[in-house]
């Protein structure tokens, strides 16, 4: 039984979701990349392996902070011979009821938060000191949830709107958990010369337990900056897909599909940044990860 024999449940911007049985799913990370909510026409080689390998590292490193949906990353544990097709790019996980909210922790003033701050002096209802620069560290990490849109853009929501969306107890649990995981990741990364500027996490319920799901602290769901290149007041060099975003901003693409093709040097540069992020953070070589 190969991958084609498994019921295909969902195609996301990056991942494919398959049902193994009533309690288990197989999540496969592709090499696709999306920016501004548009899937690009060009793949980034090895991207799916990096996302999976770095998620495995962080899920394992944070078991003391939050349980996860992960059952195995070992291809020999996958159903039938599907591991031969997707080894290194897939994880076997518990099925959960996802919390319908994106959980974002920010430690630095960047991206949409910077845009809002320049206009209002706040970020999603959190008033900030005046005079902050783009990419400045925030006085303390912020939890800034958004809607989870099946199509189109996720939209920022206030804490009150988030509580109404998912319930008081779930809101408090995911807020505390998201900030704890971000702060642990940021400290760990800093010791390795990497700044974790922000990250997005997802959560789900299974058997009465709240689990962190999907991916964790990957270059797709996070902004990673090399400490040696960090200078507040501009867009720092990055280990994430900000490199791709910056390319499209430079060519003034209007952010509507289809996106223009990526130049070969941007594809190669993005691949090298993803791999460097994994290897700097974990101390391991991607060549040693499952294939």
C-alpha positions in Angstrom: 0.0 0.0 0.0 1.5 3.3 -1.2 0.5 6.9 -0.6 -2.1 6.7 -3.4 -4.0 4.1 -1.3 -4.6 6.5 1.6 -7.6 8.8 1.5 -6.4 12.3 0.6 -8.2 14.8 2.9 -6.7 18.2 2.1 -4.2 20.1 0.0 -2.8 23.2 1.7 -0.4 25.8 0.5 2.5 23.6 1.4 1.2 20.3 3.0 -0.9 17.3 1.9 -3.0 15.5 4.5 -3.9 11.8 4.3 -6.0 9.7 6.6 -4.4 6.5 7.9 -7.3 5.5 10.1 -9.8 7.1 12.5 -7.1 8.2 14.9 -4.0 8.8 12.7 -3.1 11.1 9.8 0.0 11.4 7.6 1.1 14.9 6.9 3.4 15.4 3.9 5.4 18.6 3.4 6.0 19.6 -0.2 8.6 21.8 -1.6 6.0 24.4 -2.5 6.4 28.0 -1.2 3.7 30.6 -0.7 4.0 34.3 0.0 1.3 36.9 0.5 -1.2 33.9 0.5 -0.2 32.9 -3.1 1.4 29.6 -3.9 4.4 30.3 -6.2 5.0 28.5 -9.5 8.5 27.3 -8.5 9.4 24.8 -5.8 12.3 25.2 -3.4 14.3 21.9 -3.5 14.6 20.2 -0.1 12.2 22.6 1.6 9.8 19.9 2.6 12.6 18.0 4.3 13.8 21.0 6.1 10.3 21.8 7.4 9.9 18.3 8.6 13.3 17.9 10.1 13.2 21.2 12.0 9.7 20.5 13.3 11.0 17.1 14.6 13.8 18.9 16.4 11.5 21.4 18.1 8.7 19.0 18.9 11.3 16.8 20.7 13.0 19.8 22.4 9.7 21.1 23.8 8.0 18.1 25.2 8.4 19.6 28.7 6.3 22.6 27.6 3.5 21.2 25.5 2.4 17.8 24.3 2.1 17.4 20.5 0.3 15.4 17.9 3.4 13.7 16.7 3.6 9.9 16.7 6.6 9.3 14.4 8.9 10.8 11.8 10.4 7.4 11.0 9.4 6.3 7.5 9.3 2.6 8.6 6.4 3.5 10.8 4.3 4.9 8.0 1.5 2.7 6.5 2.5 0.2 3.8 5.4 1.4 1.7 4.3 5.1 1.8 7.6 5.8 3.6 9.5 5.0 0.5 7.7 7.8 -1.3 7.6 10.5 1.4 10.4 9.6 3.9 12.0 12.7 5.3 9.0 14.9 4.3 6.2 13.4 6.4 5.1 12.8 9.9 2.6 10.3 11.4 0.3 12.2 13.8 -2.7 11.9 16.0 -5.9 13.2 14.5 -7.2 16.3 16.4 -10.0 18.8 16.3 -8.0 22.0 15.3 -8.5 25.2 17.2 -9.7 27.5 14.5 -7.3 30.3 15.2 -3.7 31.1 14.2 -1.6 31.7 17.3 1.2 34.1 16.7 3.9 35.2 19.2 6.0 38.3 18.3 9.2 39.4 20.0 10.2 42.0 17.4 8.4 44.8 15.6 8.2 43.6 12.0 5.9 42.8 9.1 2.2 43.5 9.7 3.0 44.6 13.3 5.4 47.3 12.1 2.8 48.5 9.5 0.1 48.9 12.2 2.5 50.5 14.7 3.6 53.2 12.2 -0.1 54.0 11.7 -1.5 53.7 15.2 1.3 53.2 17.6 -0.1 49.9 18.7 -0.2 46.2 17.6 -3.6 44.5 17.8 -4.7 46.6 20.8 -1.3 46.5 22.6 -0.1 50.1 23.0 3.7 50.4 22.4 6.2 53.0 23.3 6.8 55.7 20.7 10.0 55.9 18.7 10.4 52.2 18.0 12.1 51.3 14.7 11.4 48.5 12.3 12.8 45.2 13.6 13.3 46.6 17.1 12.7 44.2 20.0 9.4 44.6 21.7 9.3 45.4 25.4 7.9 41.9 25.9 6.7 39.2 23.6 3.1 39.7 22.3 0.4 37.2 21.5 -1.3 38.4 18.4 -3.9 35.9 17.1 -5.5 35.9 13.7 -8.4 34.1 12.0 -7.6 30.9 10.2 -8.9 31.4 6.7 -9.5 28.4 4.4 -9.1 30.8 1.5 -7.7 34.3 1.3 -6.0 36.2 4.1 -5.9 35.5 7.8 -7.2 38.6 9.6 -5.8 40.0 12.9 -8.3 39.8 15.8 -8.4 41.3 19.3 -8.1 39.2 22.4 -11.8 39.7 23.0 -12.6 38.5 19.5 -10.3 35.5 20.0 -12.0 34.6 23.2 -15.4 34.7 21.6 -14.1 32.6 18.7 -12.5 29.7 20.6 -13.8 30.1 24.2 -12.1 31.6 27.3 -10.3 28.5 28.5 -8.9 27.5 25.1 -7.8 31.1 24.5 -5.9 31.3 27.7 -4.3 27.9 27.2 -3.1 28.6 23.7 -1.9 32.0 24.6 0.2 30.7 27.5 1.4 27.8 25.5 2.3 29.8 22.4 4.3 32.4 24.4 6.1 29.7 26.4 7.1 27.9 23.2 8.2 31.1 21.5 10.3 32.3 24.5 12.0 28.9 24.8 12.7 28.8 21.1 14.0 32.4 21.1 16.4 31.7 24.0 17.7 28.5 22.4 18.1 30.2 19.0 19.9 33.2 20.5 22.6 30.8 21.9 23.3 29.7 18.4 23.5 33.1 16.8 20.0 33.2 15.5 17.1 35.6 16.3 13.6 34.1 16.4 11.6 37.3 15.6 8.2 35.7 15.6 6.4 32.5 15.1 3.0 31.0 14.3 1.7 27.9 16.0 -1.4 25.8 15.7 -3.2 23.8 18.4 -5.8 21.0 18.4 -7.8 18.9 20.9 -7.7 15.1 21.1 -9.0 12.9 23.9 -9.6 15.9 26.1 -6.0 17.1 25.7 -4.7 20.3 24.0 -1.9 19.5 21.6 0.4 21.7 19.5 0.0 20.5 15.9 1.0 21.0 12.3 4.6 22.4 12.3 6.8 24.0 14.9 9.2 26.9 14.7 10.0 26.3 11.0 11.3 28.9 8.5 7.8 28.8 7.0 6.0 29.6 10.2 8.7 31.9 11.8 11.0 34.7 11.0 14.7 33.8 11.7 17.4 36.4 11.4 21.2 35.8 11.8 22.4 37.7 14.8 25.5 38.9 13.0 23.4 40.6 10.3 20.8 42.1 12.5 20.4 45.9 12.4 17.1 47.5 13.5 15.6 50.2 11.3 15.3 48.0 8.2 14.5 44.5 7.0 17.2 42.2 8.4 18.7 39.3 6.3 16.7 36.2 7.1 16.8 32.4 7.1 13.1 32.3 6.1 10.9 33.1 3.1 11.3 36.9 3.8 14.1 36.5 1.1 11.4 35.5 -1.4 9.0 38.3 -0.1 11.7 40.9 -0.5 12.3 39.8 -4.1 8.6 40.2 -5.0 8.5 43.6 -3.2 11.5 44.7 -5.2 9.8 43.9 -8.6 6.5 45.5 -7.4 4.4 42.4 -8.0 0.8 43.3 -7.1 0.4 40.1 -4.9 -2.4 38.7 -7.1 -2.0 35.3 -8.7 -0.4 34.0 -10.7 3.0 35.1 -9.3 5.9 35.6 -11.6 8.5 32.9 -11.7 11.4 33.1 -9.3 14.9 33.6 -10.7 17.2 30.7 -10.3 19.4 32.7 -7.8 16.4 33.3 -5.6 15.5 29.7 -5.6 19.1 28.6 -4.7 19.4 31.4 -2.1 16.2 30.4 -0.4 17.2 26.7 -0.3 20.5 27.5 1.2 18.9 29.8 3.9 16.4 27.1 4.9 19.2 24.5 5.2 21.5 26.8 7.1 18.6 27.6 9.6 18.2 23.9 10.3 21.9 23.2 10.6 22.7 26.2 12.8 19.8 25.5 15.1 20.1 21.8 15.5 23.9 21.2 15.0 23.0 18.4 12.6 23.5 18.0 8.9 20.4 17.8 6.7 22.2 15.1 4.7 21.7 12.9 7.7 17.9 13.4 7.8 15.6 10.7 6.5 15.1 10.4 2.7 
